Amino acid sequence: MKRIFITLFFLLPFFQIAAQNYTPTAANLEARKWFEDAKFGLFIHWGVYSVLGDGEWVMNKQNISIDEYEKLPSFFNPVAFDATEWVSMAKRAGMKYITITSRHHDGFSMFDSKVTDYTIINKTPYKKDVLKELSLACEKEGIKLFFYYSLLDWHDDNYFPRGRTGNGIPGRSSSGDWDKYIAFMKAQLTELLTSYGEIGGIWFDGHWDKKTANWHYDEIYELIHDLQPNCLIGNNHHEGVKPGEDFQMFEKDLPGHSKHSFATKSEDIGDLPKEVCETINGSWGFNLKDRKHKSDKELIQYLVKAAGYGSNLLLNVGPMPNGKIQPEHVAALKQVGDWIKTNGKTIYGTEAGPFKPTEQLAATQKGKQLFIHVLDENANVIFIPGFDLPVRSVRFFKTGAKATNQINSFGMLIDIPENEKTPVDTIIEITLK
Ligand code: GLC
């Protein structure tokens, strides 16, 4: 063991050079810590696609031509949009940050960009910068704002050579200048990081469209960290963390699970702060007919399980074209908020517990306090295999009553009497010696 450690110690400088000399600043490390403690954020997918009520991939899904799609902004007039209302909703839900799409794969900028005219200001009757309004409301309410930014663009000629998606969209260019596209992205990122106050992070997406392209991440990441050193960079590339990134994200999957073909492989999971993103129904962008809304119980248990992996949950809403968030989702967020109000101590500021979450159990930990979340309402007794930590006390979180337990050479048994069973999550607080 000692020898491995010494070898690793000598290899360390090599890894640091390989990481393009990216040394996070003290402010960045602090921001990472804040992020890890925050545990819960609101994802917002909003764009002119919401007009069609068929998700954010509608341009690709329905093969809408460039010319046809360019008509959409003229119908986008979200007169009922109220940034303060969105931020209050997030706050009430117990969320600590908001990540909103600044430009999605359709290439439409939802902010006042000066380096393209394909923007909310120039092309919609609304003409207002919704990101600006949101940034002001967030600042006022103490909510951090992150920007989602698509690397992939189905609209811009210079996104060339094209990738594997959007090839059925009529009217896409058959030539383009990749270097100009990279310069365009840098210019937009500069705008996003200089006109909207302090930005919590940039959330990249779309890498998978052209896995082997030269995205110039070294320059892009450096630019971001130069402009705002504590701005956290994450990239939804579904691969191992790349130099310059500050957190790792998991799309629609708990870390290490492979529910989807694009799941990040277990061996690619690193030590950076983690974030799982998930939808309330099955869609990111507003989808009128998506009725598969997850139950309050499913949402809360997903948050708990993510925390059990030491990960944040970024839970999504897709606002409607009028600027309102669909009532089912507002109601769901309120329920999650009610739950976290009483149980937040077992989530915020915690780390992953000593065992991996299962369908029945998850564990979070803060110093000597260990929180066992029993997710199976019918469990009369739980068993934690291999548990051998020195225990001072075992109590039910809700009532403070002592829990009958036994530790033997196989693990720990805890009895759950009927009157302590709590719907959704029975929490047991173990204080270690
Ligand atoms: C996928 C989708 C995209 C969505 C993202 C959110 O990458 O392409 O539409 O924004 O997931 O995780």
Boltz pocket constraint, residues with backbone or C-beta under 6 A from the ligand:
constraints:
  - pocket:
      binder: B
      contacts: [[A, 45], [A, 56], [A, 57], [A, 205], [A, 206], [A, 236], [A, 251], [A, 277], [A, 284]]
      max_distance: 6.0
